[in-house]
Amino acid sequence: MLSRMADNLYWLSRYTERAENLARILDVAQRIAALPSAYAGASNEWESAIATAACEDEFNAAYPDATRDNVIQFIVNSPANSSSIKICIETARNNARGVRTAITSEMWEILNDCWNDMQRARLDRMSPSELSQFLNRVKETSLRFDGAAYRTMLRTDQYWFQRLGTFIERADNMARLLDVKYHVLLPDQEPVGGGLDYFQWASILRSVNGLTSYHWVYRDNIKPWLVADFLILRPEQPRSLVSCYTALTDYLEQIAEAYGRQGPAQHIARSTTARLQNARMDEIFQSGLHEFLEEFLADNNRLGAAISQQYLA
């Protein structure tokens, strides 16, 4: 397969997944900001949304304050944001159009319909209910696209590169979401495990559709170390870091077998997967959750760079 086609498939999935992740970030911010002040805390949930999206510099250059309206406009469709939801969907659609022969008609129609809906929608001003409907539409588009890829694509290198983009982006977002929650959302004066902490962790679980499955696994109240364990180390949770890297390792191994050679991407994926599989949550908390997640994000970026250099250049 041409590297240009592999690149389009890889970034097509990354941008689709990123749009969903941004919608989930706004959903978390809106849920927590809507809580009574006794539970919402002293922190600015809209600032945390910008931090989780990793776009503070662009936002600060365009807006003076992280208010609800400013953050929503910036993340949804601001021209000052090169990775807004609107730009992500538009870029994913453009990449899909460039590889129409490599994806199925269902995948194309899902992205094209979402893009057409955005052209008709008024994205400049949205009420809380309109924002919720819009975010649900974006999440639904990503879920349908993911399902269409899983159910309709041939298991060839085209499918494998499409999945690589999905899981690289999903792992990056999950790590950032957890890191910002632990160090930004919870004010310094609030105790870990207190009432504020409970509602914020519950909002994180709801944003990834994991609240019910959390209780299935642990049959316990929401506790920070168990939520972190659930979203980092539990292989049965499809958005956990270890689940993402197990999939990445598998797809990279299939690409290596098809092309007849290994490379840095396979080595980085295997070593990161092994580190996650051998990690224990009590040791992670003892050494520092923030430090663990920072190291993971650096490894994830190294893997993305290795995939690009090895296959997409």
C-alpha positions in Angstrom: 0.0 0.0 0.0 1.2 3.5 -0.8 2.4 5.5 2.3 0.1 8.3 1.2 -3.0 6.0 1.6 -1.7 4.6 4.9 -1.2 8.2 6.1 -4.8 9.2 5.1 -6.3 6.2 6.8 -4.3 6.7 10.0 -5.1 10.4 10.3 -8.7 9.9 9.2 -9.2 7.7 12.3 -7.2 10.0 14.5 -9.3 13.0 13.7 -12.6 11.1 14.0 -11.5 9.8 17.4 -10.3 13.3 18.4 -13.6 14.9 17.6 -15.3 12.3 19.8 -12.7 12.9 22.6 -13.3 16.7 22.4 -17.0 16.2 22.7 -16.5 14.0 25.8 -14.2 16.7 27.3 -16.9 19.3 26.9 -19.5 16.9 28.3 -17.4 16.4 31.4 -16.9 20.2 31.8 -20.7 20.8 31.4 -21.6 18.1 33.8 -19.3 19.3 36.6 -20.1 23.0 36.0 -23.8 22.2 36.4 -23.2 20.7 39.9 -24.1 22.8 42.9 -21.3 25.0 44.1 -20.8 22.7 47.1 -19.8 19.9 44.7 -18.4 21.8 41.7 -15.5 23.2 43.7 -13.5 26.3 43.3 -11.7 25.3 40.1 -12.8 26.4 36.7 -14.0 23.4 34.8 -13.8 25.2 31.5 -10.1 25.8 32.1 -9.7 22.1 32.8 -11.4 21.4 29.4 -8.8 23.5 27.6 -6.0 21.8 29.6 -7.3 18.3 28.7 -7.6 19.3 25.0 -3.9 20.4 25.2 -4.6 23.7 23.5 -3.9 26.3 26.2 -1.5 28.4 24.1 -3.9 28.7 21.1 -6.8 29.5 23.5 -4.9 32.1 25.5 -3.8 33.8 22.3 -7.5 34.1 21.1 -9.5 34.6 24.3 -8.9 36.6 27.6 -10.8 34.2 29.9 -11.9 30.6 30.0 -15.6 31.2 30.3 -18.2 28.7 29.2 -19.1 30.5 25.9 -15.4 31.1 25.0 -14.3 27.5 25.7 -17.3 26.0 23.8 -16.8 28.3 20.8 -13.1 27.5 20.8 -13.4 23.8 21.0 -16.4 23.5 18.7 -15.6 25.7 15.8 -13.3 28.6 16.4 -11.0 29.4 13.4 -8.3 30.1 16.0 -8.3 26.4 17.0 -6.6 24.1 14.4 -8.1 21.1 16.1 -11.7 22.2 16.8 -14.5 19.6 16.5 -15.6 21.1 13.2 -12.0 21.1 11.8 -11.5 17.5 12.9 -14.7 16.3 11.2 -13.8 18.3 8.1 -10.3 17.0 8.0 -11.4 13.4 8.6 -13.9 13.8 5.7 -11.2 15.2 3.4 -9.0 12.3 4.2 -11.8 9.8 3.7 -12.5 11.4 0.3 -8.9 10.8 -0.6 -9.1 7.0 0.2 -12.7 6.3 -1.0 -11.4 3.0 -2.6 -9.9 1.9 0.8 -12.9 2.5 3.0 -16.5 1.2 2.7 -19.5 3.3 1.6 -21.0 3.1 5.1 -17.9 4.7 6.6 -17.9 7.5 4.0 -21.6 8.2 4.4 -21.3 8.5 8.2 -18.6 11.1 8.0 -20.2 13.0 5.1 -23.6 13.1 6.9 -22.0 14.6 10.0 -20.1 17.2 8.0 -23.3 18.2 6.1 -25.2 18.5 9.5 -22.5 20.8 10.7 -22.8 23.1 7.7 -26.5 23.6 8.5 -26.2 23.9 12.3 -25.6 27.2 14.2 -22.5 26.5 16.1 -21.8 30.0 17.3 -24.4 30.0 20.1 -25.8 27.0 21.7 -27.9 26.5 24.9 -27.0 23.8 27.3 -29.6 21.4 25.8 -28.5 22.3 22.2 -24.8 21.7 23.2 -25.7 18.3 24.7 -27.5 17.3 21.4 -24.6 18.5 19.4 -22.0 16.6 21.5 -24.2 13.4 21.3 -24.3 13.7 17.5 -20.5 13.9 17.4 -20.0 11.0 19.7 -22.6 9.0 17.8 -20.8 9.7 14.5 -17.5 8.4 15.9 -19.2 5.3 17.4 -21.0 4.5 14.1 -17.8 5.1 12.1 -15.9 2.8 14.4 -18.6 0.1 14.2 -18.8 0.4 10.4 -15.0 0.0 10.1 -15.1 -3.1 12.4 -18.0 -4.7 10.6 -17.3 -3.9 6.9 -13.6 -3.5 6.3 -11.4 -6.3 5.1 -8.7 -7.4 7.6 -5.8 -6.1 5.5 -3.2 -3.4 6.0 -5.8 -0.8 5.2 -7.8 -1.8 8.2 -4.7 -2.1 10.4 -3.6 1.4 9.7 -7.1 2.8 10.3 -7.1 1.1 13.7 -3.7 2.4 14.6 -4.9 5.9 14.4 -7.9 5.1 16.5 -6.0 3.6 19.4 -3.1 6.1 19.4 -5.6 8.9 19.7 -7.8 7.1 22.3 -4.8 6.4 24.5 -3.6 9.9 24.4 -6.9 11.4 25.3 -7.5 8.9 28.2 -4.2 9.7 29.7 -4.7 13.5 29.4 -8.2 13.2 30.9 -7.0 11.3 33.9 -4.0 13.6 34.4 -6.0 16.8 34.3 -8.7 15.3 36.6 -6.1 14.5 39.2 -4.1 17.7 39.1 -6.5 20.4 37.9 -10.1 19.5 38.7 -9.6 18.7 42.4 -8.6 21.8 44.4 -5.6 21.6 46.7 -7.8 22.0 49.8 -10.1 19.2 48.9 -9.4 15.7 50.3 -9.0 12.8 47.9 -12.1 10.7 48.3 -14.2 13.5 49.5 -17.6 14.5 48.2 -16.2 16.8 45.4 -13.8 14.1 44.4 -16.6 11.5 44.1 -18.7 13.6 41.8 -15.8 14.6 39.5 -14.6 11.0 39.2 -18.2 9.9 38.5 -18.4 12.5 35.7 -15.2 11.1 34.2 -16.7 7.6 34.2 -19.9 8.8 32.7 -18.1 10.7 29.9 -16.5 7.4 28.7 -19.7 5.4 29.3 -17.9 3.5 32.1 -19.9 4.2 35.2 -22.1 1.0 35.1 -19.2 -1.2 34.0 -17.1 0.2 36.8 -19.6 -1.1 39.3 -19.8 -4.4 37.5 -16.0 -4.9 37.9 -15.5 -3.6 41.5 -19.0 -3.7 43.1 -17.8 -0.8 45.3 -18.2 2.9 45.7 -16.3 5.2 43.4 -12.7 5.5 44.7 -10.0 7.4 42.8 -7.5 4.6 42.8 -10.1 2.1 41.6 -11.2 4.5 38.8 -7.6 5.0 37.8 -7.1 1.2 37.8 -10.2 0.7 35.7 -9.1 3.3 33.1 -5.4 2.4 33.0 -4.8 -1.3 33.8 -8.1 -3.2 33.2 -7.9 -5.1 29.9 -11.7 -5.6 29.8 -12.3 -1.9 29.7 -12.1 -1.0 25.9 -10.8 2.5 26.6 -8.2 1.6 29.2 -4.6 2.4 28.4 -3.6 -1.3 28.5 -6.5 -2.2 26.2 -5.4 0.4 23.7 -1.8 -0.8 23.7 -2.7 -4.5 23.5 -4.6 -3.6 20.3 -1.8 -1.4 19.0 0.7 -4.1 19.5 -1.5 -6.7 17.7 -2.1 -4.5 14.7 1.6 -3.5 14.4 2.6 -7.2 14.6 0.1 -8.0 11.8 1.6 -5.2 9.7 5.1 -6.4 10.4 4.2 -9.9 9.4 2.5 -8.7 6.2 5.5 -6.5 5.2 8.1 -9.0 6.4 10.0 -6.7 8.8 9.9 -5.3 12.3 10.9 -1.8 13.3 11.0 0.8 16.2 7.2 1.0 16.2 6.8 -2.6 17.1 9.5 -2.4 19.8 8.0 0.7 21.5 4.5 -0.8 21.4 5.6 -4.1 23.0 7.7 -2.4 25.7 4.8 0.0 26.6 2.3 -2.8 26.7 4.5 -4.9 28.9 5.0 -2.0 31.3 1.2 -1.5 31.6 0.5 -5.2 32.0 3.1 -5.5 34.8 2.1 -2.3 36.6 0.2 -2.2 39.9 -2.0 0.7 40.9 -0.7 0.9 44.4 2.8 1.3 43.1 1.6 3.9 40.5 0.0 6.0 43.2 3.0 5.7 45.5 5.4 6.9 42.8 3.0 9.5 41.5 0.0 9.1 39.1 1.0 12.4 37.3 4.5 11.1 36.7 3.3 7.8 35.4 0.9 9.5 33.0 3.5 11.9 31.8 5.8 9.1 31.0 3.0 7.2 29.2 2.2 10.3 27.1 5.8 10.6 26.1 5.9 6.9 25.1 2.7 7.3 23.2 4.1 10.3 21.3 7.2 8.3 20.5 5.1 5.5 19.1 3.1 8.0 16.9 6.4 9.4 15.6 7.8 6.0 15.0 4.7 4.9 13.0 4.9 8.0 10.9 8.6 7.6 10.2 8.4 3.9 9.6 5.3 3.7 7.4 3.8 7.1 6.6 6.7 9.2 5.4 
